[in-house]
Amino acid sequence: MRWRNMIFFIITTFFGVVGAPYYIWRYGVHPSELALMFFFMAMTGLSVTVGYHRLFAHVSFKAHPLVQFIVLFFGAAAYEQSALKWASQHRRHHKYVDTDQDPYNIKKGFFYAHMGWLIFWKQVTDFSNVKDLEKNRMVMNQNRYYIVWAIVAGMVVPLAIGALTGHMLGAFIFAICLRLTLVYHSTFFINSVCHTFGKATYDVESSARDHWFVALLTFGEGYHSYHHKFPSDYRNGVRWHHWDPSKWIIFLLSTAGLTTDLTRTSKPRMLAAKLDAETKRVNQSLQNLDTNEFTLQTMARLREIYQSLKQSLEIWETSLQQYQRNMPTPDLQQMVAGARQSFISRYRQWQKLIKLHPLHLQDALLTQPSGSLA
């Protein structure tokens, strides 16, 4: 057992969960105490999502040294290890997800994936997968002197601000203990909740799931099925209504030149993964029915429609690539728009079909003309 982690969790949780209500009952709560707590919650949480995760672990964009320093400073205040160690473990998680080599393997249980691995995990971190980060002097300094960074950023600074406002004890209770407890478990939910509950939107063979509520708690990290399918994308929530403040911040920083080379997955690639996952999901539901001639015919018909849709999507992607490689012309623009519209209209009909009950789906598919979605 890793007693240092265990003791730290117990102390911060006790003073955060028990100490905060008692403090409020005894002394009340001052707006400056809450403001300090929420400030550190936002800065540490975003430093983990924007910095540790999307910048260092996945290199989904590049950042100015000032941005790197800020996320390393407040990332240390999150007490989730150094950026180098965090990135190494996270890259290992993606490479070996759902296997014994996955540091927070969900197959070892919900609690283990949530925080048990930080208490019981005995593996030695292999830094061979972060050679690129070892070239970053700031990252290496934070790793080498992590305890100093963590104490200064996570303890000294909030306590000093609390002392200046006359609420040093309140700063300890709210901005340190309660804040750490909330940020910890919000982050841990990604490894536990998002590998147990939600929808496998982009990959039904992985345990990663999209969960909107975890996205609310973690500045956009809850769209985990998408993230595991396209880990190099600087976005997790790709729909306009997805709550992903991390991607908005990265994009806004890019307008000021503080972030560059933002990696985005193309719409056709996203839809191809989603179409593949939907097809597998429907096939699974059909396989749960009695295996008879009608079921086999339905699955064959489904494969036929899937191939037709996939071909339509490939035409769109090819035309889009041609448009991006060449000088844009009205003809090319019209070709892309036509290919896109052709796929989208067919895909909308497809989505109506797959929402049907398997028995109704059989009737719908077997009564349609071959090769058609109409």
C-alpha positions in Angstrom: 0.0 0.0 0.0 1.2 3.5 -0.8 0.7 5.0 2.7 1.8 8.6 1.7 -1.0 8.9 -0.8 -3.5 7.2 1.6 -2.7 9.6 4.4 -2.8 12.6 2.2 -6.3 11.6 0.8 -7.6 11.0 4.4 -6.3 14.4 5.7 -7.5 16.5 2.8 -10.9 14.7 2.6 -11.5 15.0 6.4 -10.8 18.7 6.5 -12.6 19.3 3.3 -15.8 17.3 3.9 -16.0 17.5 7.7 -14.0 20.7 8.3 -15.8 22.9 5.8 -19.4 22.4 7.3 -18.0 22.9 10.8 -16.1 26.0 9.8 -19.2 27.5 8.2 -21.3 26.7 11.3 -18.7 28.2 13.6 -17.5 31.2 11.6 -19.6 31.5 8.6 -18.0 31.9 5.2 -16.6 35.0 3.6 -16.9 35.7 -0.2 -13.1 35.9 -0.5 -12.8 32.4 0.9 -15.2 31.0 -1.7 -13.6 33.1 -4.5 -10.2 31.8 -3.7 -11.5 28.2 -3.7 -13.3 28.5 -7.0 -10.2 30.3 -8.5 -8.0 27.4 -7.5 -10.6 24.8 -8.6 -10.7 26.4 -12.1 -6.9 26.9 -12.4 -5.9 23.5 -11.2 -8.7 21.7 -13.0 -7.9 23.4 -16.3 -4.2 23.0 -15.9 -4.8 19.2 -15.7 -7.1 19.1 -18.7 -5.5 21.7 -20.9 -1.9 21.2 -19.8 -1.2 17.8 -18.3 -3.7 16.0 -20.6 -4.1 17.7 -24.0 -0.8 19.5 -24.2 1.7 17.2 -22.6 0.2 13.7 -22.7 -1.3 14.0 -26.2 0.6 16.9 -27.8 -2.7 18.0 -29.5 -1.3 21.5 -29.8 1.8 23.6 -29.0 2.0 26.3 -26.4 4.0 29.4 -25.6 6.4 29.0 -22.6 4.2 31.3 -20.6 1.2 29.0 -21.0 3.4 26.0 -20.2 4.6 27.6 -17.0 1.0 28.4 -15.9 -0.3 24.9 -16.5 2.8 23.3 -14.8 2.5 25.7 -11.8 -1.2 25.1 -11.2 -1.0 21.5 -12.3 1.5 20.9 -9.5 -1.1 22.5 -7.1 -3.6 19.8 -8.2 -1.3 17.2 -6.5 -1.8 14.7 -9.3 2.0 14.0 -9.7 4.4 15.8 -12.1 3.3 16.4 -15.7 6.0 14.0 -16.9 4.8 11.1 -14.7 1.1 11.9 -15.3 1.7 12.0 -19.1 3.7 8.7 -19.1 1.0 6.9 -17.1 -1.8 8.3 -19.3 -0.1 7.4 -22.6 0.3 3.9 -21.1 -3.4 3.9 -20.3 -4.3 4.7 -23.9 -1.9 2.2 -25.4 -3.0 -0.7 -23.1 -6.5 0.3 -22.2 -8.6 -2.5 -20.5 -5.5 -4.7 -20.1 -3.3 -5.6 -17.1 -0.8 -3.0 -18.4 -3.3 -0.2 -18.1 -2.4 1.7 -14.9 -6.1 2.3 -14.1 -7.7 -0.7 -15.7 -11.5 -0.6 -15.2 -11.6 -4.4 -15.3 -10.0 -4.4 -11.9 -13.0 -2.7 -10.5 -14.7 0.7 -10.2 -12.9 1.7 -7.0 -9.5 0.6 -8.4 -9.9 2.7 -11.6 -11.3 5.6 -9.6 -8.5 5.9 -7.0 -7.4 2.5 -5.8 -4.6 2.4 -8.3 -3.1 5.4 -6.5 -3.1 3.5 -3.3 -2.3 -0.1 -4.3 -0.6 0.3 -7.7 2.9 -1.2 -7.4 4.2 -0.8 -11.0 7.2 1.4 -11.7 6.5 4.2 -14.2 8.3 3.6 -17.5 9.4 7.0 -18.8 10.5 5.6 -22.2 7.2 6.8 -23.7 7.8 10.4 -22.9 11.2 11.0 -24.5 9.7 14.0 -26.3 8.8 15.7 -23.0 12.2 15.0 -21.6 13.5 17.6 -24.0 11.4 20.2 -22.4 13.5 21.9 -19.7 10.4 23.3 -17.8 8.7 20.0 -17.7 11.9 18.3 -16.4 12.4 21.0 -13.8 8.8 20.5 -12.5 9.4 16.7 -12.4 12.8 17.0 -10.6 11.6 19.5 -8.0 7.9 18.5 -8.0 7.5 18.7 -4.2 8.8 22.3 -4.2 6.4 23.2 -7.0 3.5 21.5 -5.4 4.0 23.0 -1.9 4.5 26.5 -3.3 1.6 26.4 -5.8 -0.8 24.3 -3.7 -0.1 25.4 -0.2 2.0 28.5 0.2 0.2 30.7 -2.4 -3.4 30.0 -1.2 -2.4 30.3 2.4 -0.5 33.6 1.7 -3.6 35.0 -0.1 -5.8 33.8 2.7 -3.5 35.6 5.3 -3.6 38.8 3.3 -7.4 38.8 3.3 -7.5 37.8 7.0 -8.9 34.3 6.3 -5.9 32.0 6.5 -7.7 29.1 8.1 -10.6 29.5 5.6 -8.0 29.3 2.8 -6.7 26.0 4.2 -10.2 24.5 4.6 -11.7 25.7 1.3 -9.0 26.6 -1.2 -6.8 23.6 -0.2 -8.6 20.7 1.4 -12.2 21.0 0.0 -10.8 22.1 -3.4 -8.4 19.2 -3.6 -11.2 16.8 -2.7 -13.5 18.1 -5.4 -10.9 18.3 -8.1 -9.5 14.9 -7.2 -12.7 13.0 -7.5 -13.9 14.9 -10.6 -10.7 13.9 -12.3 -11.0 10.3 -11.0 -14.5 10.1 -12.4 -12.9 10.0 -15.9 -11.2 6.8 -15.2 -14.1 5.2 -13.3 -17.5 6.6 -14.4 -16.4 7.2 -18.1 -15.2 3.6 -18.4 -18.4 2.2 -16.9 -21.4 4.4 -17.7 -22.5 6.4 -20.7 -22.5 5.7 -24.4 -19.7 4.1 -26.6 -20.4 6.6 -29.4 -17.3 6.0 -31.4 -15.9 2.6 -30.3 -18.0 -0.2 -28.9 -15.0 -2.5 -28.3 -13.4 -0.1 -25.8 -14.7 0.5 -22.2 -14.4 4.3 -22.8 -17.8 6.1 -22.7 -19.2 9.6 -23.3 -20.8 11.0 -20.2 -22.1 14.6 -20.2 -22.2 15.0 -16.4 -18.5 14.1 -16.0 -17.9 16.7 -18.8 -19.5 19.3 -16.6 -17.3 18.4 -13.7 -14.0 18.2 -15.6 -14.0 21.2 -18.0 -15.0 19.0 -20.9 -13.2 15.7 -20.4 -16.3 13.6 -20.2 -16.6 12.8 -23.9 -14.3 9.9 -23.4 -15.4 7.6 -26.2 -14.5 10.3 -28.7 -11.2 11.0 -26.9 -10.1 7.4 -26.9 -10.9 7.1 -30.6 -9.2 10.4 -31.5 -6.7 11.1 -28.6 -4.7 13.6 -30.6 -7.6 16.0 -31.1 -7.4 19.1 -28.9 -11.1 18.9 -28.4 -13.1 16.3 -26.4 -16.5 17.7 -27.0 -16.9 18.2 -30.8 -20.5 19.1 -31.1 -21.5 22.8 -30.8 -23.5 22.0 -27.6 -20.8 20.0 -25.9 -19.5 21.5 -22.7 -15.8 21.7 -23.2 -14.2 24.9 -21.8 -10.8 23.4 -22.3 -11.1 23.5 -26.1 -12.5 27.0 -26.0 -9.5 28.2 -23.9 -7.0 26.5 -26.2 -8.7 28.1 -29.3 -8.9 31.5 -27.7 -5.2 31.3 -26.8 -4.5 30.5 -30.4 -6.1 33.7 -31.6 -3.4 35.5 -29.5 -0.6 33.3 -30.8 -0.1 31.6 -27.4 -1.1 28.2 -28.8 -0.4 26.8 -32.3 -0.8 23.7 -34.4 -4.2 22.7 -33.0 -5.0 19.2 -34.1 -8.5 18.5 -35.3 -10.1 15.3 -36.6 -11.9 15.7 -39.9 -15.7 15.4 -39.9 -15.7 12.4 -42.3 -13.2 10.5 -40.0 -15.5 11.2 -37.0 -18.6 10.1 -38.9 -16.8 7.0 -40.2 -16.0 5.9 -36.6 -19.5 6.7 -35.4 -21.0 4.8 -38.3 -18.8 1.8 -37.6 -19.8 1.8 -33.9 -23.5 2.1 -34.7 -23.3 -0.8 -37.2 -21.7 -3.0 -34.6 -24.2 -2.0 -31.9 -27.2 -2.8 -34.2 -25.6 -6.1 -35.2 -25.2 -7.0 -31.5 -28.9 -6.3 -30.9 -29.9 -8.5 -33.9 -27.6 -11.3 -32.7 -29.6 -11.4 -29.5 -32.7 -12.4 -31.5 -33.2 -16.0 -32.6 -30.7 -16.8 -35.4 -33.1 -17.6 -38.2 -33.2 -16.9 -41.9 -34.8 -13.5 -41.4 -32.2 -12.4 -38.9 -29.4 -13.4 -41.3 -31.1 -11.6 -44.2 -31.4 -8.5 -42.0 -27.7 -8.5 -41.0 -26.7 -9.0 -44.7 -29.0 -6.1 -45.7 -27.5 -4.0 -42.9 -24.0 -4.7 -44.2 -25.1 -3.7 -47.7 -26.4 -0.4 -46.5 -23.3 0.2 -44.3 -21.0 -0.4 -47.3 -23.1 2.0 -49.4 -23.0 4.7 -46.7 -19.3 4.2 -46.2 -18.7 4.6 -49.9 -20.7 7.8 -49.8 -18.6 9.1 -46.9 -15.4 8.2 -48.7 -16.5 10.2 -51.7 -17.1 13.2 -49.4 -13.7 12.8 -47.7 -11.9 12.5 -51.0 -13.5 15.6 -52.4 -12.8 17.5 -49.2 -9.1 16.5 -49.4 -8.9 17.5 -53.0 -10.5 20.9 -52.1 -7.9 21.4 -49.3 -4.9 20.5 -51.5 -5.8 22.6 -54.5 -6.7 26.2 -55.1 -10.3 26.6 -54.0 -12.7 27.1 -56.9 -16.5 27.3 -57.2 -16.6 23.9 -58.9 -14.5 22.2 -56.1 -16.6 23.9 -53.5 -19.8 22.7 -55.2 -18.4 19.2 -55.5 -17.6 19.1 -51.7 -21.0 20.5 -50.8 -22.8 18.0 -53.0 -20.9 15.0 -51.6 -21.5 16.2 -48.1 -25.2 16.7 -48.7 -25.5 13.3 -50.3 -24.0 11.5 -47.3 -25.8 13.6 -44.7 -29.3 13.0 -46.2 -28.6 9.2 -46.3 -27.1 9.2 -42.9 -30.1 10.8 -41.4 -32.3 8.1 -42.8 -29.9 5.5 -41.4 -30.1 7.0 -37.9 -33.9 6.7 -38.1 -33.6 3.0 -39.0 -31.1 2.1 -36.2 -33.3 3.6 -33.5 -36.0 1.1 -34.3 -36.6 -2.0 -32.2 -34.7 -5.0 -33.8 -38.0 -6.7 -34.9 -39.2 -3.5 -36.5 -35.8 -3.0 -38.0 -36.1 -6.4 -39.7 -39.3 -5.3 -41.3 -37.9 -1.9 -42.4 -34.7 -3.3 -43.9 -36.2 -6.3 -45.7 -39.0 -4.2 -47.3 -36.5 -1.6 -48.7 -35.1 -1.8 -52.2 -31.6 -3.2 -52.4 -28.9 -0.6 -52.0 -31.3 2.1 -50.9 -32.0 3.9 -47.7 -35.2 5.4 -49.0 
